[in-house]
Amino acid sequence: MEWVFLAGAILIEVAATLSLRVAAGGRRTWYAGVVAGYVVSFALLSLALDAGLGLGVAYGIWTAVGVALTAVFSRLLFGEPLTPVMGLGIALIAGGVVLLELGAPH
């Protein structure tokens, strides 16, 4: 169940961050969704930790996947750049998360 909580935390955090981009562009009512999204995301992350995920692994995966998804979706939704160097950075982050998971005691 901890992985379901973590996946939900990631997806909601990404949605909240993308909403922040919309809100910062002048659609101020979107800030309500930003705040609600971050609150729910942190609550789900807390549930993942309570269900047994280690903090280092959970936070590493949460932030890394969040960064990668946010970069890809901001390219698709807002036309922001996603250069090969940025893609390499995402790949390095993913590799770091894999190493975190492999190094965690099971």
C-alpha positions in Angstrom: 0.0 0.0 0.0 2.9 2.3 0.7 3.7 2.4 -3.1 0.2 3.4 -3.9 0.4 6.3 -1.4 3.7 7.4 -2.8 2.4 7.3 -6.4 -0.6 9.3 -5.4 1.6 11.8 -3.6 3.8 12.2 -6.7 0.9 12.6 -9.2 -0.9 15.2 -7.0 2.3 17.1 -6.3 3.0 17.3 -10.1 -0.5 18.5 -10.7 -0.2 21.1 -8.0 3.1 22.3 -9.4 1.7 22.6 -12.9 -1.3 24.5 -11.4 1.2 26.9 -9.8 2.5 27.7 -13.3 -1.1 28.5 -14.4 -1.8 30.5 -11.3 1.4 32.5 -11.7 0.3 33.3 -15.3 -2.5 35.4 -14.0 -5.3 32.9 -13.2 -5.2 33.5 -9.4 -8.1 31.2 -8.6 -5.8 28.2 -9.4 -3.8 29.0 -6.2 -6.6 27.1 -4.2 -5.8 24.0 -6.2 -2.1 24.5 -5.6 -2.5 24.7 -1.8 -4.9 21.8 -1.7 -2.7 19.7 -3.9 0.4 20.2 -1.8 -1.5 19.5 1.4 -2.9 16.2 0.0 0.5 15.3 -1.5 2.2 15.7 1.9 -0.5 13.7 3.6 -0.1 10.9 1.1 3.7 11.0 1.5 3.1 10.8 5.3 0.9 7.7 4.8 3.6 6.1 2.6 6.1 6.6 5.4 3.7 5.3 8.0 3.1 2.2 5.9 6.8 1.4 6.0 8.7 3.2 3.3 12.0 4.6 4.4 12.3 8.4 4.4 15.4 8.5 2.1 13.9 6.2 -0.4 10.4 7.8 -0.4 11.6 11.3 -0.6 14.2 10.5 -3.2 11.6 8.8 -5.4 9.0 11.5 -4.7 11.3 14.4 -5.7 13.0 12.7 -8.6 9.9 11.4 -10.3 8.2 14.8 -9.6 11.0 16.7 -11.2 11.0 14.4 -14.3 7.3 14.5 -14.8 7.1 18.2 -14.2 9.8 18.9 -16.8 8.0 16.6 -19.4 4.5 18.0 -18.7 5.7 21.6 -18.7 7.2 21.0 -22.1 3.9 19.5 -23.4 1.5 21.9 -21.7 3.4 25.2 -21.7 6.0 24.8 -24.4 8.9 25.2 -22.0 12.3 23.9 -23.1 13.4 20.3 -22.6 16.9 20.1 -24.0 19.1 17.0 -24.3 21.2 18.2 -21.4 18.0 18.5 -19.3 17.1 15.0 -20.4 20.5 13.8 -19.3 19.8 15.4 -15.9 16.5 13.5 -15.6 18.3 10.3 -16.5 20.9 10.9 -13.8 18.2 11.7 -11.3 16.5 8.4 -12.2 19.8 6.5 -11.8 20.3 8.0 -8.4 16.8 6.9 -7.3 17.5 3.4 -8.5 20.7 3.4 -6.5 18.8 4.6 -3.4 16.3 1.8 -3.8 19.0 -0.9 -4.4 20.9 0.3 -1.4 18.0 0.3 1.0 17.7 -2.7 3.2 14.7 -4.9 2.4 
